[in-house]
Amino acid sequence: MEEVFKFFLEYKEMIFIITLSVFLGIEVISHVPAVLHTPLMSGSNAIHGVVIIGAIIVMGHAENTLSLIFGFVAVILGTLNVVGGFVVTDRMLEMFKKKKN
């Protein structure tokens, strides 16, 4: 538990920036019109491949268990986001196909 407190104290500025980014992202996304939401989100979710690569690099250079856990969680969440983005894009494109009679 002491390592966790030490980590938070050492990286408090970075944690503050990440927290602020989360709230800013929620605010920006909540004001996107519904017509644009699906195409924008499906495209941006596909960009999370960069997050997966970064997380794998973090896991490769992990010096302690906490870094390894954060890297693993980032890989899982990034992968879910990429797959979700492609599923949403596929469903969106299905709407424009002609239906067979």
N, C-alpha and C positions, 0 to 999 in steps of 0.2 A: 504494500500500500504506500509505503514511503517513496518508492520509485515513481509511482503515479503522480504524487504531489510534486516531486522534484521535476518530472517531465512538464507538468502544467506550469510551474513557476519559471522553468527555463524557456519555454516556448509560448508565454502568455500573449505576446504581440501577434504571433502567427495564429493562435487560436482565436484571438479577437477578430482578425481579418477574415478568417474562415466563417466565423459566426455572422459577422456583418454581411459577408457575401451571400450566405444562405438567406438571410432576411431580405436583402436586396433582390435576389433572384426570385423569391416568392412574390414580392411586390411587383416586379416587372412582368412575370408570367401571368399573374392574376389579371393584368390589364390588357392582355392580348385578346383581340376579338376571336370569337369561336370559329369563324371561317378560316382564320390563319393558324389557329392553334395546332391542329393535327399535322399539317405539312411542316411547320417549323419544328415541332417537337420530335417528329420522326427523323428529321434530318439531323437535329442536334444530338439526339440519342445515339445515332450512328457514330458521331465524333467521339463517343466515350471509349472507342478503341484506344485512344491516346491515354486515357485514364488506366486502362488495363495494362498497357505497356509500362507506364510509370509505376504502377503498383507491383508489377513483376520485378522491376528494377529495385524498388524498395525492399521487397522480400529477399532479393539476392544479396543485398548489402546490409541486411538486418544484423545488428549487433546484440540486440536483446529481444526478449519474447514479445514485448509490447509492439515493437516495430514490425515484427513478423505477423502478429495478430492484425494490426492495422492494414498491412499490405494484403493479407489474405481476405479481409473483409472488403477492401477496395476492389480486389479482383472479382469477388462474388457480385458485389453491387454493380460494378461496371459491366460485367457480363450480362446481368439481368437487364440493365438499361439498353445495351446494344440489341439483345434479342427482342426486347419489348419494342424498340424503335422499328426494327424490321417487321415485326408482326403488325404494328399499327400502319406502317407504310403499305404492306401487302393488303390489309383490309381496306385501306383507302383506295388503292388502285383497283380492287375488286368492284368497287361501286361504279367505276367508269366503263367496265366491260359490258358488251352486249350480252343479254341473256338469251340462251338457246331455248327454242320453243319445243 
